[in-house]
Amino acid sequence: MEDEFTLDREAVRRSFDRASAGYDAAAVLQTEVRAELLKRLDLTTLTPRVVVDAGAGTGHASRALARRYPKAKVLAVDSAPGMLRAAGAQNSWRRPFERIGADAERLPLAAGSVDLIFSNLLLPWVHPDRLFAEFRRVLRDNGCLTCTSFGPDTLRELRSAWDHADAQHTHVNRFIDMHDLGDALVRAGFAAPVLDVERYTLQYDNVTALARDLQALGARNFTVGRRRGLTGRSRFGAMSTAYERFRAQSRLPATYEIVFAQAWAPVAATSARDDGARGPGRGDRGGGSAGAGAETRVALAELERQLRERRGS
């Protein structure tokens, strides 16, 4: 039986493909989260040779990664052809990146061939276990994964309003909790996962403006239990009325819970340490993967403390 997290993957691909032309104009939150995720790379001492931007979208992160790591080969991977076409506008002859049309769960890359995987807000639209297993496969020993996802409080006002208007169908995607994502990283064989949450609130004049933004971003309801066909005016009107109870200072809030995650591919006991990518605090954890069912999480402040100690030694 399909659960509330199961998505229609082909519908996801089609929607983001159609949204590619106007995506950047609506991607206010995505831009801010991307900038924060890039900033967090400052906490690592990476000199990668191969970097993958998984779910590259319109290519802004790929361009930033190519500038940050000028000696690296940067691969922008996306399953939506329209997104990759739009990403071409971000390419530069001085700091080029390659565009690859592929499903991130089935990367056309050799095992152990990547030093850094950067993935901004791809996770909500894929299966985490399959994605993390594929990321672990292509990462070299001591390779780094840094990514973001939506947490379960994302669009909580919209979800609540729809529950009042039509409780029989799902109208808003469900998103996985930070702790479950951490467990998925451990199951995939990653070591030293670090996860934390930040919340962002966008403000709208009305629900129609919010719906318009979500449509422009391609972020539709992709759950298999969604209502098929168009939503009637009466149901949308009932939802809009229910949403009004959240109005504050003449504006309607839309909450986004963003999960930031970073993890490392452990160094096998029989292999030498790869000088291409060195992670913070690895000596404290023995370089090995956590045991089955284990949970390894520290706060971002703890990661920063470890880095300060390494730099001071």
C-alpha positions in Angstrom: 0.0 0.0 0.0 1.3 3.5 -0.9 1.8 5.8 2.1 1.4 9.6 2.4 5.1 10.1 1.5 4.9 8.2 -1.8 5.2 10.5 -4.9 4.3 10.1 -8.5 7.9 10.5 -9.8 7.0 11.0 -13.5 4.6 13.8 -12.5 7.4 15.4 -10.5 9.7 15.4 -13.5 7.1 16.8 -15.9 6.1 19.6 -13.4 9.7 20.8 -12.9 10.3 20.6 -16.6 7.4 22.9 -17.3 8.4 25.2 -14.5 11.9 25.8 -15.7 11.3 29.0 -17.7 9.8 31.0 -14.8 11.5 29.1 -11.9 14.1 31.7 -10.9 11.6 34.5 -10.6 9.6 32.6 -7.9 12.6 30.9 -6.2 13.0 33.4 -3.4 13.3 30.8 -0.6 15.3 28.4 -2.7 17.8 31.1 -3.4 18.2 31.9 0.2 18.6 28.3 1.3 21.1 27.7 -1.5 23.2 30.6 -0.3 23.2 29.2 3.3 24.1 25.7 2.1 27.0 27.1 0.1 28.1 29.1 3.1 28.3 26.0 5.2 31.0 24.6 2.9 33.2 27.2 4.5 33.2 24.9 7.6 35.0 22.2 5.6 38.5 21.9 4.2 37.7 20.4 0.8 39.8 20.3 -2.3 37.5 18.2 -4.5 38.4 16.9 -7.9 34.8 16.0 -8.9 31.7 17.8 -7.6 28.1 16.8 -8.3 25.3 19.3 -8.0 22.4 16.8 -7.7 19.0 18.3 -8.7 20.9 21.3 -10.2 17.7 23.0 -11.5 18.6 26.2 -13.3 22.3 25.9 -12.5 23.0 28.7 -10.0 24.6 26.4 -7.4 26.7 24.7 -10.2 28.0 28.0 -11.2 28.9 28.9 -7.6 30.6 25.5 -7.1 32.6 25.9 -10.2 33.9 29.3 -8.9 34.5 28.0 -5.4 36.5 24.9 -6.7 38.2 26.1 -10.0 40.3 23.0 -10.3 37.3 20.6 -9.9 35.1 19.1 -12.6 31.5 20.2 -11.7 28.6 18.1 -12.9 25.1 19.6 -12.9 22.7 16.7 -12.8 18.9 17.1 -13.2 16.2 14.8 -14.6 14.2 17.7 -16.1 15.4 18.7 -19.6 14.0 22.2 -19.3 15.9 22.8 -16.1 19.2 21.8 -17.8 18.5 24.0 -20.7 18.0 27.0 -18.3 21.2 26.0 -16.5 23.1 26.7 -19.7 22.7 30.4 -19.1 24.7 30.1 -15.9 27.7 28.4 -17.6 30.9 30.3 -18.1 33.9 29.6 -20.3 36.2 30.5 -17.5 34.5 28.3 -14.9 32.5 25.8 -16.9 30.4 23.0 -15.6 28.9 20.0 -17.4 25.2 19.3 -17.6 23.9 15.7 -17.3 20.4 14.6 -17.7 19.8 11.8 -15.3 17.8 10.6 -12.3 19.8 11.3 -9.1 18.8 7.8 -7.8 20.6 6.3 -10.9 23.7 8.4 -11.5 25.7 7.6 -14.7 28.9 7.8 -12.7 31.4 5.2 -11.5 31.5 4.0 -7.9 33.9 6.0 -5.8 34.4 8.7 -8.4 33.0 11.8 -6.6 34.5 13.9 -3.8 31.6 16.3 -3.0 27.8 16.0 -3.6 25.8 19.2 -3.2 22.0 18.9 -3.3 19.7 21.8 -2.5 16.0 20.8 -2.0 16.1 17.7 -4.1 15.3 15.3 -1.3 11.6 16.2 -1.0 10.9 14.8 -4.5 12.8 11.5 -4.3 13.0 8.4 -2.1 15.6 9.2 0.6 16.9 5.7 1.1 17.5 5.1 -2.6 19.0 8.5 -3.1 21.4 8.2 -0.1 22.4 4.7 -1.2 23.3 6.1 -4.7 25.2 9.0 -3.2 27.1 6.7 -1.0 28.0 4.5 -4.0 29.5 7.3 -6.1 31.4 9.0 -3.3 35.0 8.3 -2.7 36.3 7.4 0.8 36.0 10.6 2.9 33.8 12.2 0.3 31.3 14.7 1.5 27.5 15.0 1.1 25.8 18.3 1.9 22.1 18.7 1.3 18.8 20.3 2.3 15.2 19.1 2.5 11.8 20.3 3.7 10.8 19.2 7.1 7.3 18.2 8.2 6.3 21.7 9.3 6.7 23.0 5.8 3.4 24.6 4.5 1.7 23.6 7.7 -0.8 26.4 7.4 -1.8 25.3 3.8 -2.0 21.7 4.9 -4.3 22.6 7.9 -6.5 24.7 5.7 -6.9 21.8 3.2 -7.7 19.4 6.0 -10.6 21.6 6.8 -11.8 21.8 3.2 -11.2 18.3 2.0 -9.9 15.8 4.5 -10.4 12.8 2.2 -7.5 13.7 -0.2 -4.0 14.8 0.3 -3.4 18.3 -1.2 0.0 19.1 0.2 3.1 16.8 0.0 4.3 15.3 3.3 7.9 15.8 4.2 10.2 13.6 6.3 11.4 14.5 9.8 15.1 15.5 10.4 15.7 12.5 12.7 14.4 10.0 10.0 16.7 11.6 7.4 19.6 11.1 9.8 18.6 7.5 10.3 18.5 7.1 6.5 22.0 8.5 6.1 23.3 6.0 8.7 21.4 3.1 6.9 23.1 4.1 3.7 26.6 3.8 5.3 27.4 7.5 5.9 29.5 8.5 8.9 29.4 11.6 11.1 26.0 13.0 9.9 25.3 16.5 11.2 21.7 17.7 10.9 19.9 20.9 12.0 16.8 22.8 11.2 16.0 26.4 10.3 12.6 27.9 9.7 11.6 30.5 7.1 8.3 32.3 6.7 7.1 33.9 3.5 4.3 36.4 3.6 1.4 36.7 1.1 -1.6 38.9 0.5 -3.8 36.0 -0.2 -3.8 32.2 -0.8 -4.0 32.7 -4.6 -0.6 34.4 -4.6 0.9 31.5 -2.6 -0.7 29.0 -5.0 0.7 30.9 -8.0 4.2 30.8 -6.5 4.0 27.0 -5.9 2.9 26.5 -9.4 5.7 28.6 -10.8 8.2 26.6 -8.8 6.7 23.3 -10.1 6.1 22.4 -6.4 2.7 20.8 -6.9 1.0 18.0 -4.9 2.6 14.8 -6.2 1.3 12.3 -3.6 -0.3 9.3 -5.1 -3.4 9.9 -2.9 -4.0 13.4 -4.4 -7.4 14.3 -6.0 -7.2 13.7 -9.7 -8.4 16.5 -12.0 -9.0 20.1 -11.2 -9.8 21.4 -7.8 -13.3 23.0 -7.8 -13.9 26.6 -6.9 -16.0 25.6 -3.9 -13.2 23.5 -2.3 -10.5 26.1 -3.1 -12.8 28.8 -1.5 -13.3 26.7 1.6 -9.6 26.2 1.9 -9.0 29.9 1.5 -11.5 30.7 4.2 -9.8 28.2 6.5 -6.4 29.7 5.8 -7.6 33.1 7.0 -7.3 32.2 10.6 -3.5 32.4 10.2 -3.6 35.9 9.0 -1.5 38.3 11.0 -0.7 42.0 10.4 -2.7 41.8 7.1 -0.6 39.0 5.7 -0.9 35.3 5.3 2.2 33.3 6.5 3.6 30.3 4.7 6.1 28.4 6.9 9.0 26.4 5.6 11.0 24.1 7.8 14.4 23.5 6.2 16.6 20.6 7.2 20.3 21.0 6.6 22.4 17.8 6.5 26.1 17.0 6.0 27.7 13.6 6.1 30.8 11.8 5.1 31.7 8.6 3.3 33.8 6.6 5.8 37.3 5.5 5.0 37.5 1.8 4.6 40.0 0.1 7.0 42.0 -1.3 4.1 42.2 1.8 2.0 44.5 4.9 2.3 42.9 8.2 3.2 41.9 10.1 0.0 43.7 13.5 0.0 41.1 14.9 -2.3 38.5 15.6 0.4 39.1 15.8 4.1 36.3 16.1 6.6 36.2 17.9 9.9 36.4 16.0 13.2 36.9 12.6 11.5 39.7 11.6 13.8 37.3 11.8 16.8 35.1 9.2 15.1 37.7 6.8 14.0 36.8 7.2 10.3 34.4 4.3 10.4 30.6 4.1 9.7 28.1 4.0 12.5 26.6 0.6 13.4 23.2 -0.5 12.2 20.5 1.5 13.9 22.9 3.9 15.4 22.3 7.6 15.5 25.2 10.0 15.0 24.2 13.7 15.1 25.8 16.8 16.5 24.7 20.4 16.4 26.2 22.8 14.0 27.9 24.6 16.9 29.7 21.3 17.7 30.9 21.0 14.1 32.2 24.6 14.3 34.0 23.7 17.7 35.7 20.7 16.1 36.9 22.8 13.2 38.3 25.5 15.6 40.2 22.9 17.5 41.7 21.4 14.4 42.8 24.8 13.1 44.3 25.7 16.5 46.3 22.4 16.7 
